[in-house]
């Protein structure tokens, strides 16, 4: 992982442990990512970050913010970062090529290829360092209705344990917390 790319920002959004409507601190852990993300790799759980946040908005609203080309770049990324889109096609088989611009002007190229889109339920994508650059992770976002609110669960399975450790050590939890906080604010729930 190379710096605070948008991919890293998804590593540690807020989690609501009680699921009673208040945002709580995020957790980052090896997960029990399901078989489609693990493949036959027995150590995938040790390379997977799982983070949740309960957003006080309906699933349809949160989904639109995520899957509308004009909306996603407005809230994506940690606090203080801007998002410059080069190409965006938010559908299964589509991709999003963009740069995250850090507060100090550093540019972090990103490329997400969408492999599965199930409306208002789930998005799977592959993360690359820059357009057609090396793959560094598989990601999944799920959306679940919790009494009219939306539980967003982000899972990222890194290619190697070293990539996972680098993301963790870089502060991926806080970066992700900030990103989902921006999503909550964007939909008027934060």
DOROPA-695019 format. One record per residue: residue number from 1; residue in one letter; x, y, z of N, C-alpha, C in turn. Coordinates in Angstrom, 2 decimals. Example, Ala and Ser with C-alpha at 12.3 -4.5 7.8 and 13.67 -1.06 7.14 Angstrom:
REM DOROPA-695019
+-----+---------+---------+---------+---------+---------+---------+---------+---------+---------+---------+
| num | residuo |     npx |     npy |     npz |    capx |    capy |    capz |     cpx |     cpy |     cpz |
+-----+---------+---------+---------+---------+---------+---------+---------+---------+---------+---------+
|   1 |       A |   13.19 |   -5.69 |    7.80 |   12.30 |   -4.50 |    7.80 |   13.20 |   -3.30 |    7.80 |
|   2 |       S |   12.85 |   -2.25 |    7.08 |   13.67 |   -1.06 |    7.14 |   12.90 |    0.03 |    7.87 |
+-----+---------+---------+---------+---------+---------+---------+---------+---------+---------+---------+
This chain:
REM DOROPA-695019
+-----+---------+---------+---------+---------+---------+---------+---------+---------+---------+---------+
| num | residuo |     npx |     npy |     npz |    capx |    capy |    capz |     cpx |     cpy |     cpz |
+-----+---------+---------+---------+---------+---------+---------+---------+---------+---------+---------+
|   1 |       X |    0.84 |   -1.17 |    0.00 |    0.00 |    0.00 |    0.00 |    0.88 |    1.22 |    0.00 |
|   2 |       X |    0.50 |    2.23 |   -0.77 |    1.34 |    3.41 |   -0.91 |    0.62 |    4.62 |   -0.33 |
|   3 |       X |    0.92 |    4.97 |    0.89 |    0.38 |    6.17 |    1.50 |   -1.12 |    6.11 |    1.66 |
|   4 |       X |   -1.72 |    7.28 |    1.89 |   -3.14 |    7.32 |    2.20 |   -4.00 |    7.26 |    0.96 |
|   5 |       X |   -3.87 |    6.20 |    0.18 |   -4.76 |    6.11 |   -0.96 |   -6.17 |    5.88 |   -0.46 |
|   6 |       X |   -7.12 |    6.08 |   -1.32 |   -8.51 |    5.93 |   -0.91 |   -8.77 |    4.52 |   -0.43 |
|   7 |       X |   -8.01 |    3.58 |   -0.93 |   -8.19 |    2.22 |   -0.50 |   -7.90 |    2.10 |    0.99 |
|   8 |       X |   -6.85 |    2.72 |    1.43 |   -6.50 |    2.67 |    2.84 |   -7.56 |    3.34 |    3.68 |
|   9 |       X |   -8.21 |    4.34 |    3.13 |   -9.21 |    5.05 |    3.90 |  -10.39 |    4.17 |    4.24 |
|  10 |       X |  -10.50 |    3.07 |    3.59 |  -11.61 |    2.19 |    3.88 |  -11.24 |    1.14 |    4.91 |
|  11 |       X |  -10.13 |    1.26 |    5.52 |   -9.68 |    0.21 |    6.42 |  -10.22 |    0.35 |    7.82 |
|  12 |       X |  -10.70 |    1.49 |    8.22 |  -11.04 |    1.58 |    9.62 |  -12.14 |    2.55 |    9.95 |
|  13 |       X |  -13.25 |    2.55 |    9.23 |  -14.33 |    3.45 |    9.56 |  -14.94 |    3.12 |   10.91 |
|  14 |       X |  -15.70 |    4.06 |   11.42 |  -16.35 |    3.88 |   12.71 |  -17.19 |    2.62 |   12.72 |
|  15 |       X |  -17.22 |    1.98 |   13.85 |  -18.08 |    0.82 |   14.05 |  -19.02 |    1.13 |   15.18 |
|  16 |       X |  -20.25 |    0.70 |   15.07 |  -21.19 |    0.86 |   16.15 |  -21.36 |   -0.49 |   16.81 |
|  17 |       X |  -20.64 |   -0.72 |   17.88 |  -20.63 |   -2.03 |   18.51 |  -21.99 |   -2.39 |   19.07 |
|  18 |       X |  -22.73 |   -1.41 |   19.57 |  -24.01 |   -1.73 |   20.17 |  -25.12 |   -1.78 |   19.14 |
|  19 |       X |  -24.92 |   -1.19 |   17.99 |  -25.91 |   -1.12 |   16.93 |  -27.19 |   -0.45 |   17.43 |
|  20 |       X |  -27.06 |    0.52 |   18.33 |  -28.22 |    1.22 |   18.85 |  -28.26 |    2.66 |   18.39 |
|  21 |       X |  -27.61 |    2.95 |   17.29 |  -27.76 |    4.25 |   16.69 |  -26.65 |    5.23 |   16.94 |
|  22 |       X |  -25.71 |    4.96 |   17.82 |  -24.64 |    5.91 |   18.04 |  -23.37 |    5.41 |   17.37 |
|  23 |       X |  -22.60 |    6.35 |   16.84 |  -21.34 |    5.97 |   16.22 |  -20.31 |    5.73 |   17.31 |
|  24 |       X |  -19.57 |    4.64 |   17.20 |  -18.52 |    4.31 |   18.16 |  -17.22 |    4.11 |   17.40 |
|  25 |       X |  -16.15 |    3.90 |   18.13 |  -14.85 |    3.73 |   17.48 |  -14.81 |    2.49 |   16.61 |
|  26 |       X |  -13.96 |    2.57 |   15.61 |  -13.79 |    1.47 |   14.66 |  -12.94 |    0.38 |   15.26 |
|  27 |       X |  -13.09 |   -0.77 |   14.68 |  -12.19 |   -1.85 |   15.02 |  -11.54 |   -2.33 |   13.74 |
|  28 |       X |  -10.36 |   -2.87 |   13.87 |   -9.68 |   -3.44 |   12.73 |   -9.20 |   -4.79 |   13.20 |
|  29 |       X |   -9.51 |   -5.81 |   12.44 |   -9.17 |   -7.15 |   12.90 |   -9.06 |   -8.08 |   11.73 |
|  30 |       X |   -8.40 |   -9.18 |   11.93 |   -8.51 |  -10.27 |   10.98 |   -9.96 |  -10.70 |   11.03 |
|  31 |       X |  -10.55 |  -11.03 |    9.89 |  -11.98 |  -11.34 |    9.89 |  -12.22 |  -12.74 |    9.41 |
|  32 |       X |  -13.48 |  -13.09 |    9.44 |  -13.92 |  -14.35 |    8.87 |  -14.49 |  -14.08 |    7.50 |
|  33 |       X |  -13.76 |  -13.34 |    6.69 |  -14.22 |  -13.01 |    5.34 |  -14.69 |  -14.28 |    4.67 |
|  34 |       X |  -15.80 |  -14.17 |    3.93 |  -16.37 |  -15.39 |    3.37 |  -15.51 |  -15.97 |    2.26 |
|  35 |       X |  -15.88 |  -17.15 |    1.84 |  -15.05 |  -17.93 |    0.92 |  -14.78 |  -17.21 |   -0.39 |
|  36 |       X |  -15.72 |  -16.39 |   -0.86 |  -15.48 |  -15.75 |   -2.15 |  -14.35 |  -14.74 |   -2.07 |
|  37 |       X |  -14.08 |  -14.19 |   -0.91 |  -12.95 |  -13.27 |   -0.79 |  -11.69 |  -14.02 |   -0.40 |
|  38 |       X |  -11.83 |  -15.16 |    0.24 |  -10.67 |  -15.90 |    0.70 |  -10.07 |  -16.78 |   -0.38 |
|  39 |       X |  -10.92 |  -17.29 |   -1.26 |  -10.44 |  -18.30 |   -2.18 |  -10.00 |  -19.48 |   -1.34 |
|  40 |       X |   -8.92 |  -20.12 |   -1.72 |   -8.43 |  -21.26 |   -0.96 |   -7.31 |  -20.84 |   -0.01 |
|  41 |       X |   -7.06 |  -19.58 |    0.12 |   -5.96 |  -19.07 |    0.93 |   -6.34 |  -19.10 |    2.41 |
|  42 |       X |   -5.74 |  -20.02 |    3.14 |   -6.09 |  -20.22 |    4.54 |   -5.76 |  -19.03 |    5.43 |
|  43 |       X |   -4.81 |  -18.20 |    5.04 |   -4.44 |  -17.08 |    5.91 |   -5.14 |  -15.78 |    5.54 |
|  44 |       X |   -6.14 |  -15.84 |    4.66 |   -6.83 |  -14.61 |    4.24 |   -7.42 |  -13.85 |    5.42 |
|  45 |       X |   -7.95 |  -14.57 |    6.39 |   -8.54 |  -13.90 |    7.54 |   -7.52 |  -13.04 |    8.27 |
|  46 |       X |   -6.28 |  -13.44 |    8.26 |   -5.24 |  -12.67 |    8.93 |   -4.79 |  -11.46 |    8.11 |
|  47 |       X |   -5.25 |  -11.39 |    6.87 |   -4.90 |  -10.27 |    5.99 |   -6.11 |   -9.39 |    5.69 |
|  48 |       X |   -7.19 |   -9.58 |    6.45 |   -8.44 |   -8.88 |    6.17 |   -8.78 |   -7.92 |    7.28 |
|  49 |       X |   -9.11 |   -6.69 |    6.90 |   -9.60 |   -5.69 |    7.84 |  -11.11 |   -5.61 |    7.66 |
|  50 |       X |  -11.82 |   -5.57 |    8.77 |  -13.28 |   -5.47 |    8.75 |  -13.67 |   -4.29 |    9.63 |
|  51 |       X |  -14.44 |   -3.38 |    9.06 |  -14.83 |   -2.17 |    9.78 |  -16.30 |   -1.91 |    9.50 |
|  52 |       X |  -17.02 |   -1.46 |   10.51 |  -18.44 |   -1.16 |   10.34 |  -18.75 |    0.23 |   10.86 |
|  53 |       X |  -19.78 |    0.81 |   10.29 |  -20.33 |    2.05 |   10.82 |  -21.83 |    2.03 |   10.60 |
|  54 |       X |  -22.57 |    2.41 |   11.59 |  -24.00 |    2.56 |   11.48 |  -24.27 |    4.01 |   11.10 |
|  55 |       X |  -24.91 |    4.20 |    9.95 |  -25.20 |    5.54 |    9.45 |  -26.70 |    5.77 |    9.58 |
|  56 |       X |  -27.05 |    6.89 |   10.15 |  -28.45 |    7.21 |   10.44 |  -29.15 |    7.73 |    9.19 |
|  57 |       X |  -29.25 |    6.86 |    8.20 |  -29.93 |    7.16 |    6.94 |  -30.34 |    5.83 |    6.32 |
|  58 |       X |  -31.41 |    5.83 |    5.53 |  -31.84 |    4.58 |    4.90 |  -30.82 |    4.04 |    3.90 |
|  59 |       X |  -30.87 |    2.74 |    3.67 |  -29.95 |    2.09 |    2.74 |  -29.99 |    2.77 |    1.37 |
|  60 |       X |  -31.18 |    3.09 |    0.86 |  -31.28 |    3.69 |   -0.48 |  -30.50 |    4.99 |   -0.56 |
|  61 |       X |  -30.52 |    5.78 |    0.49 |  -29.80 |    7.06 |    0.51 |  -28.29 |    6.84 |    0.53 |
|  62 |       X |  -27.84 |    5.93 |    1.37 |  -26.40 |    5.64 |    1.47 |  -25.91 |    5.03 |    0.15 |
|  63 |       X |  -26.71 |    4.13 |   -0.41 |  -26.34 |    3.50 |   -1.69 |  -26.17 |    4.55 |   -2.79 |
|  64 |       X |  -27.13 |    5.47 |   -2.89 |  -27.04 |    6.52 |   -3.92 |  -25.77 |    7.35 |   -3.75 |
|  65 |       X |  -25.42 |    7.67 |   -2.52 |  -24.20 |    8.45 |   -2.29 |  -22.97 |    7.69 |   -2.76 |
|  66 |       X |  -23.00 |    6.37 |   -2.63 |  -21.86 |    5.53 |   -3.01 |  -21.82 |    5.28 |   -4.51 |
|  67 |       X |  -22.99 |    5.14 |   -5.14 |  -23.04 |    4.67 |   -6.52 |  -23.44 |    5.74 |   -7.54 |
|  68 |       X |  -23.43 |    6.99 |   -7.16 |  -23.70 |    8.08 |   -8.09 |  -22.37 |    8.74 |   -8.44 |
|  69 |       X |  -22.00 |    8.75 |   -9.74 |  -20.69 |    9.28 |  -10.13 |  -20.42 |   10.71 |   -9.65 |
|  70 |       X |  -21.43 |   11.54 |   -9.56 |  -21.22 |   12.90 |   -9.09 |  -21.11 |   13.01 |   -7.58 |
|  71 |       X |  -21.53 |   11.99 |   -6.86 |  -21.52 |   12.02 |   -5.40 |  -20.28 |   11.38 |   -4.78 |
|  72 |       X |  -19.93 |   10.20 |   -5.23 |  -18.84 |    9.45 |   -4.61 |  -17.56 |   10.28 |   -4.44 |
|  73 |       X |  -17.09 |   10.96 |   -5.47 |  -15.84 |   11.73 |   -5.30 |  -15.96 |   12.89 |   -4.31 |
|  74 |       X |  -17.20 |   13.33 |   -4.02 |  -17.37 |   14.45 |   -3.09 |  -17.05 |   14.08 |   -1.65 |
|  75 |       X |  -17.31 |   12.84 |   -1.27 |  -17.10 |   12.46 |    0.13 |  -15.97 |   11.46 |    0.32 |
|  76 |       X |  -15.46 |   10.88 |   -0.72 |  -14.47 |    9.80 |   -0.61 |  -13.13 |   10.30 |   -0.06 |
|  77 |       X |  -12.55 |    9.55 |    0.82 |  -11.21 |    9.83 |    1.32 |  -11.20 |   10.47 |    2.69 |
|  78 |       X |  -10.04 |   10.46 |    3.32 |   -9.90 |   11.01 |    4.67 |  -10.10 |   12.53 |    4.69 |
|  79 |       X |  -10.30 |   13.06 |    5.89 |  -10.42 |   14.50 |    6.08 |   -9.20 |   15.20 |    5.52 |
|  80 |       X |   -9.44 |   16.31 |    4.84 |   -8.35 |   17.11 |    4.29 |   -7.88 |   16.67 |    2.92 |
|  81 |       X |   -8.37 |   15.54 |    2.43 |   -7.99 |   15.04 |    1.11 |   -9.05 |   15.42 |    0.08 |
|  82 |       X |   -8.60 |   15.69 |   -1.12 |   -9.49 |   15.93 |   -2.25 |   -9.42 |   14.73 |   -3.18 |
|  83 |       X |  -10.43 |   14.57 |   -3.99 |  -10.49 |   13.45 |   -4.92 |  -10.61 |   14.01 |   -6.33 |
|  84 |       X |   -9.68 |   13.62 |   -7.19 |   -9.70 |   14.05 |   -8.60 |   -9.96 |   12.82 |   -9.46 |
|  85 |       X |  -11.15 |   12.77 |  -10.07 |  -11.55 |   11.63 |  -10.88 |  -11.07 |   11.78 |  -12.31 |
|  86 |       X |  -10.49 |   10.72 |  -12.82 |  -10.08 |   10.67 |  -14.23 |  -11.14 |    9.95 |  -15.06 |
|  87 |       X |  -11.71 |    8.88 |  -14.48 |  -12.74 |    8.10 |  -15.17 |  -13.56 |    7.42 |  -14.08 |
|  88 |       X |  -14.89 |    7.37 |  -14.29 |  -15.75 |    6.71 |  -13.30 |  -16.91 |    6.01 |  -13.99 |
|  89 |       X |  -17.06 |    4.74 |  -13.71 |  -18.12 |    3.90 |  -14.26 |  -18.53 |    2.94 |  -13.16 |
|  90 |       X |  -19.52 |    3.35 |  -12.38 |  -19.89 |    2.64 |  -11.15 |  -20.91 |    1.54 |  -11.44 |
|  91 |       X |  -20.47 |    0.52 |  -12.13 |  -21.32 |   -0.63 |  -12.40 |  -20.43 |   -1.87 |  -12.41 |
|  92 |       X |  -21.06 |   -3.02 |  -12.33 |  -20.30 |   -4.26 |  -12.42 |  -19.55 |   -4.28 |  -13.75 |
|  93 |       X |  -18.25 |   -4.51 |  -13.70 |  -17.42 |   -4.46 |  -14.89 |  -16.83 |   -3.09 |  -15.16 |
|  94 |       X |  -17.29 |   -2.08 |  -14.42 |  -16.77 |   -0.73 |  -14.58 |  -15.58 |   -0.49 |  -13.67 |
|  95 |       X |  -15.08 |    0.74 |  -13.72 |  -13.96 |    1.08 |  -12.85 |  -13.97 |    2.55 |  -12.50 |
|  96 |       X |  -13.14 |    2.89 |  -11.54 |  -12.97 |    4.28 |  -11.11 |  -11.48 |    4.52 |  -11.01 |
|  97 |       X |  -11.01 |    5.42 |  -11.84 |   -9.60 |    5.81 |  -11.84 |   -9.55 |    7.23 |  -11.28 |
|  98 |       X |   -8.80 |    7.41 |  -10.20 |   -8.81 |    8.71 |   -9.52 |   -7.52 |    8.90 |   -8.74 |
|  99 |       X |   -7.31 |   10.14 |   -8.36 |   -6.18 |   10.49 |   -7.49 |   -6.73 |   11.06 |   -6.20 |
| 100 |       X |   -6.13 |   10.65 |   -5.10 |   -6.38 |   11.31 |   -3.83 |   -5.27 |   12.35 |   -3.69 |
| 101 |       X |   -5.67 |   13.56 |   -3.35 |   -4.72 |   14.65 |   -3.18 |   -4.64 |   14.96 |   -1.69 |
| 102 |       X |   -3.49 |   14.71 |   -1.11 |   -3.30 |   14.93 |    0.32 |   -3.25 |   16.41 |    0.67 |
| 103 |       X |   -3.42 |   16.73 |    1.94 |   -3.37 |   18.12 |    2.39 |   -2.06 |   18.82 |    2.03 |
| 104 |       X |   -0.99 |   18.04 |    1.89 |    0.31 |   18.62 |    1.53 |    0.54 |   18.62 |    0.02 |
| 105 |       X |   -0.49 |   18.23 |   -0.76 |   -0.38 |   18.21 |   -2.22 |    0.10 |   16.90 |   -2.80 |
| 106 |       X |    0.45 |   15.94 |   -1.95 |    0.89 |   14.64 |   -2.45 |   -0.26 |   13.96 |   -3.19 |
| 107 |       X |    0.06 |   13.38 |   -4.36 |   -0.94 |   12.70 |   -5.18 |   -0.79 |   11.19 |   -5.00 |
| 108 |       X |   -1.91 |   10.53 |   -4.70 |   -1.95 |    9.08 |   -4.52 |   -2.86 |    8.48 |   -5.58 |
| 109 |       X |   -2.30 |    7.91 |   -6.66 |   -3.12 |    7.34 |   -7.73 |   -3.85 |    6.07 |   -7.26 |
| 110 |       X |   -5.10 |    5.94 |   -7.70 |   -5.94 |    4.81 |   -7.33 |   -6.69 |    4.28 |   -8.55 |
| 111 |       X |   -7.03 |    3.02 |   -8.50 |   -7.84 |    2.39 |   -9.54 |   -8.66 |    1.29 |   -8.88 |
| 112 |       X |   -9.98 |    1.44 |   -8.92 |  -10.89 |    0.42 |   -8.39 |  -11.61 |   -0.22 |   -9.58 |
| 113 |       X |  -11.58 |   -1.54 |   -9.67 |  -12.33 |   -2.28 |  -10.70 |  -13.48 |   -3.01 |  -10.01 |
| 114 |       X |  -14.70 |   -2.70 |  -10.42 |  -15.89 |   -3.25 |   -9.78 |  -16.22 |   -4.63 |  -10.35 |
| 115 |       X |  -16.17 |   -5.63 |   -9.50 |  -16.38 |   -7.01 |   -9.94 |  -17.78 |   -7.52 |   -9.63 |
| 116 |       X |  -18.47 |   -6.90 |   -8.68 |  -19.83 |   -7.30 |   -8.34 |  -20.56 |   -6.09 |   -7.80 |
| 117 |       X |  -21.76 |   -5.85 |   -8.32 |  -22.62 |   -4.78 |   -7.81 |  -24.01 |   -5.38 |   -7.64 |
| 118 |       X |  -24.45 |   -5.50 |   -6.40 |  -25.80 |   -5.96 |   -6.08 |  -26.51 |   -4.77 |   -5.45 |
| 119 |       X |  -27.44 |   -4.14 |   -6.18 |  -28.07 |   -2.90 |   -5.72 |  -28.54 |   -2.94 |   -4.27 |
| 120 |       X |  -28.13 |   -1.90 |   -3.56 |  -28.49 |   -1.66 |   -2.16 |  -28.09 |   -2.80 |   -1.23 |
| 121 |       X |  -27.15 |   -3.65 |   -1.68 |  -26.73 |   -4.79 |   -0.87 |  -25.22 |   -4.89 |   -0.75 |
| 122 |       X |  -24.51 |   -4.88 |   -1.91 |  -23.09 |   -5.21 |   -1.86 |  -22.35 |   -4.69 |   -3.09 |
| 123 |       X |  -21.10 |   -4.29 |   -2.86 |  -20.18 |   -3.89 |   -3.93 |  -18.86 |   -4.60 |   -3.65 |
| 124 |       X |  -18.34 |   -5.31 |   -4.65 |  -17.00 |   -5.90 |   -4.56 |  -16.12 |   -5.21 |   -5.58 |
| 125 |       X |  -14.89 |   -4.94 |   -5.21 |  -13.97 |   -4.34 |   -6.17 |  -12.53 |   -4.72 |   -5.86 |
| 126 |       X |  -11.70 |   -4.59 |   -6.88 |  -10.27 |   -4.86 |   -6.77 |   -9.57 |   -3.52 |   -6.72 |
| 127 |       X |   -8.59 |   -3.39 |   -5.83 |   -7.84 |   -2.15 |   -5.68 |   -6.47 |   -2.29 |   -6.31 |
| 128 |       X |   -6.12 |   -1.27 |   -7.09 |   -4.81 |   -1.21 |   -7.74 |   -4.11 |    0.08 |   -7.34 |
| 129 |       X |   -2.80 |    0.05 |   -7.31 |   -2.00 |    1.27 |   -7.13 |   -1.95 |    1.96 |   -8.49 |
| 130 |       X |   -2.78 |    2.94 |   -8.71 |   -2.80 |    3.66 |   -9.98 |   -3.46 |    2.86 |  -11.08 |
| 131 |       X |   -3.75 |    3.55 |  -12.18 |   -4.45 |    2.91 |  -13.30 |   -3.67 |    1.70 |  -13.81 |
| 132 |       X |   -4.33 |    0.56 |  -13.77 |   -3.75 |   -0.72 |  -14.21 |   -2.45 |   -1.07 |  -13.48 |
| 133 |       X |   -2.24 |   -0.45 |  -12.33 |   -1.06 |   -0.76 |  -11.53 |   -1.22 |   -2.08 |  -10.81 |
| 134 |       X |   -0.26 |   -2.42 |   -9.98 |   -0.33 |   -3.70 |   -9.28 |   -1.52 |   -3.76 |   -8.32 |
| 135 |       X |   -2.16 |   -4.90 |   -8.30 |   -3.26 |   -5.14 |   -7.37 |   -2.68 |   -5.24 |   -5.97 |
| 136 |       X |   -3.40 |   -4.65 |   -5.00 |   -2.95 |   -4.83 |   -3.63 |   -4.02 |   -5.33 |   -2.69 |
| 137 |       X |   -5.28 |   -5.38 |   -3.15 |   -6.32 |   -5.88 |   -2.25 |   -7.62 |   -6.14 |   -3.00 |
| 138 |       X |   -8.46 |   -6.95 |   -2.38 |   -9.85 |   -7.13 |   -2.79 |  -10.70 |   -6.49 |   -1.71 |
| 139 |       X |  -11.74 |   -5.78 |   -2.11 |  -12.59 |   -5.10 |   -1.14 |  -14.05 |   -5.48 |   -1.35 |
| 140 |       X |  -14.78 |   -5.40 |   -0.27 |  -16.23 |   -5.62 |   -0.30 |  -16.86 |   -4.60 |    0.63 |
| 141 |       X |  -17.96 |   -4.02 |    0.15 |  -18.76 |   -3.13 |    0.96 |  -20.16 |   -3.72 |    1.01 |
| 142 |       X |  -20.71 |   -3.88 |    2.19 |  -22.09 |   -4.36 |    2.29 |  -22.93 |   -3.32 |    3.02 |
| 143 |       X |  -24.21 |   -3.31 |    2.66 |  -25.17 |   -2.34 |    3.18 |  -26.32 |   -3.14 |    3.79 |
| 144 |       X |  -26.62 |   -2.88 |    5.06 |  -27.66 |   -3.64 |    5.74 |  -28.60 |   -2.69 |    6.47 |
| 145 |       X |  -29.91 |   -2.88 |    6.25 |  -30.91 |   -2.08 |    6.95 |  -30.98 |   -2.52 |    8.41 |
| 146 |       X |  -30.82 |   -1.55 |    9.29 |  -30.95 |   -1.79 |   10.73 |  -31.97 |   -0.78 |   11.24 |
| 147 |       X |  -33.23 |   -1.14 |   11.18 |  -34.29 |   -0.26 |   11.68 |  -34.32 |    1.10 |   11.01 |
| 148 |       X |  -34.16 |    1.14 |    9.69 |  -34.19 |    2.39 |    8.96 |  -32.85 |    3.10 |    8.86 |
| 149 |       X |  -31.85 |    2.56 |    9.51 |  -30.48 |    3.06 |    9.40 |  -29.69 |    2.06 |    8.55 |
| 150 |       X |  -28.46 |    2.41 |    8.22 |  -27.66 |    1.53 |    7.37 |  -26.37 |    1.15 |    8.06 |
| 151 |       X |  -26.17 |   -0.16 |    8.19 |  -24.88 |   -0.64 |    8.65 |  -24.03 |   -0.86 |    7.40 |
| 152 |       X |  -22.93 |   -0.10 |    7.30 |  -21.97 |   -0.24 |    6.22 |  -20.81 |   -1.07 |    6.77 |
| 153 |       X |  -20.52 |   -2.18 |    6.11 |  -19.41 |   -3.04 |    6.51 |  -18.40 |   -3.07 |    5.38 |
| 154 |       X |  -17.19 |   -2.71 |    5.70 |  -16.10 |   -2.68 |    4.72 |  -15.12 |   -3.79 |    5.05 |
| 155 |       X |  -14.77 |   -4.57 |    4.05 |  -13.78 |   -5.64 |    4.21 |  -12.73 |   -5.46 |    3.14 |
| 156 |       X |  -11.50 |   -5.53 |    3.53 |  -10.41 |   -5.45 |    2.57 |   -9.44 |   -6.58 |    2.87 |
| 157 |       X |   -9.23 |   -7.43 |    1.88 |   -8.27 |   -8.53 |    2.02 |   -7.04 |   -8.19 |    1.21 |
| 158 |       X |   -5.94 |   -7.96 |    1.92 |   -4.67 |   -7.59 |    1.28 |   -4.00 |   -8.83 |    0.69 |
| 159 |       X |   -3.16 |   -8.61 |   -0.31 |   -2.47 |   -9.72 |   -0.95 |   -1.51 |  -10.42 |   -0.01 |
| 160 |       X |   -0.85 |   -9.65 |    0.84 |    0.15 |  -10.24 |    1.74 |   -0.04 |   -9.73 |    3.16 |
| 161 |       X |    0.50 |  -10.47 |    4.09 |    0.48 |  -10.03 |    5.49 |    1.27 |   -8.74 |    5.65 |
| 162 |       X |    2.32 |   -8.58 |    4.87 |    3.12 |   -7.35 |    4.93 |    2.30 |   -6.15 |    4.48 |
| 163 |       X |    1.48 |   -6.31 |    3.42 |    0.61 |   -5.22 |    2.98 |   -0.39 |   -4.86 |    4.07 |
| 164 |       X |   -0.94 |   -5.88 |    4.71 |   -1.89 |   -5.66 |    5.80 |   -1.21 |   -4.88 |    6.93 |
| 165 |       X |   -0.03 |   -5.32 |    7.32 |    0.69 |   -4.66 |    8.41 |    1.04 |   -3.23 |    8.06 |
| 166 |       X |    1.42 |   -3.00 |    6.81 |    1.75 |   -1.64 |    6.38 |    0.53 |   -0.74 |    6.47 |
| 167 |       X |   -0.62 |   -1.23 |    6.03 |   -1.86 |   -0.44 |    6.11 |   -2.21 |   -0.14 |    7.56 |
| 168 |       X |   -2.13 |   -1.15 |    8.39 |   -2.43 |   -0.98 |    9.81 |   -1.50 |    0.05 |   10.43 |
| 169 |       X |   -0.21 |   -0.09 |   10.16 |    0.77 |    0.81 |   10.75 |    0.68 |    2.23 |   10.21 |
| 170 |       X |    0.17 |    2.36 |    8.99 |    0.03 |    3.67 |    8.38 |   -1.13 |    4.45 |    9.01 |
| 171 |       X |   -2.04 |    3.77 |    9.68 |   -3.17 |    4.44 |   10.29 |   -4.46 |    4.23 |    9.53 |
| 172 |       X |   -4.58 |    3.08 |    8.89 |   -5.75 |    2.81 |    8.05 |   -7.06 |    2.91 |    8.82 |
| 173 |       X |   -7.06 |    2.56 |   10.08 |   -8.30 |    2.65 |   10.86 |   -8.79 |    4.09 |   10.91 |
| 174 |       X |   -7.92 |    4.99 |   11.28 |   -8.33 |    6.39 |   11.38 |   -8.72 |    6.96 |   10.01 |
| 175 |       X |   -7.97 |    6.62 |    8.98 |   -8.30 |    7.10 |    7.64 |   -9.68 |    6.62 |    7.21 |
| 176 |       X |   -9.98 |    5.38 |    7.49 |  -11.29 |    4.84 |    7.15 |  -12.39 |    5.44 |    7.98 |
| 177 |       X |  -12.12 |    5.66 |    9.26 |  -13.09 |    6.30 |   10.14 |  -13.47 |    7.66 |    9.56 |
| 178 |       X |  -12.47 |    8.38 |    9.12 |  -12.74 |    9.70 |    8.55 |  -13.55 |    9.60 |    7.26 |
| 179 |       X |  -13.24 |    8.62 |    6.42 |  -13.96 |    8.46 |    5.16 |  -15.44 |    8.17 |    5.39 |
| 180 |       X |  -15.74 |    7.24 |    6.27 |  -17.15 |    6.94 |    6.51 |  -17.83 |    8.07 |    7.28 |
| 181 |       X |  -17.07 |    8.82 |    8.05 |  -17.63 |   10.01 |    8.67 |  -18.05 |   11.02 |    7.61 |
| 182 |       X |  -17.23 |   11.16 |    6.58 |  -17.58 |   12.06 |    5.48 |  -18.82 |   11.56 |    4.74 |
| 183 |       X |  -18.94 |   10.25 |    4.57 |  -20.14 |    9.68 |    3.95 |  -21.37 |   10.01 |    4.79 |
| 184 |       X |  -21.28 |    9.82 |    6.10 |  -22.41 |   10.12 |    6.98 |  -22.80 |   11.59 |    6.88 |
| 185 |       X |  -21.81 |   12.46 |    6.88 |  -22.10 |   13.90 |    6.76 |  -22.72 |   14.21 |    5.39 |
| 186 |       X |  -22.22 |   13.56 |    4.35 |  -22.73 |   13.80 |    2.99 |  -24.22 |   13.47 |    2.90 |
| 187 |       X |  -24.65 |   12.40 |    3.55 |  -26.06 |   12.02 |    3.49 |  -26.88 |   12.70 |    4.60 |
| 188 |       X |  -26.25 |   13.63 |    5.32 |  -26.96 |   14.39 |    6.34 |  -27.17 |   13.63 |    7.63 |
| 189 |       X |  -26.32 |   12.64 |    7.89 |  -26.50 |   11.81 |    9.08 |  -25.32 |   11.88 |   10.03 |
| 190 |       X |  -24.46 |   12.86 |    9.85 |  -23.26 |   12.89 |   10.70 |  -22.96 |   14.22 |   11.27 |
+-----+---------+---------+---------+---------+---------+---------+---------+---------+---------+---------+
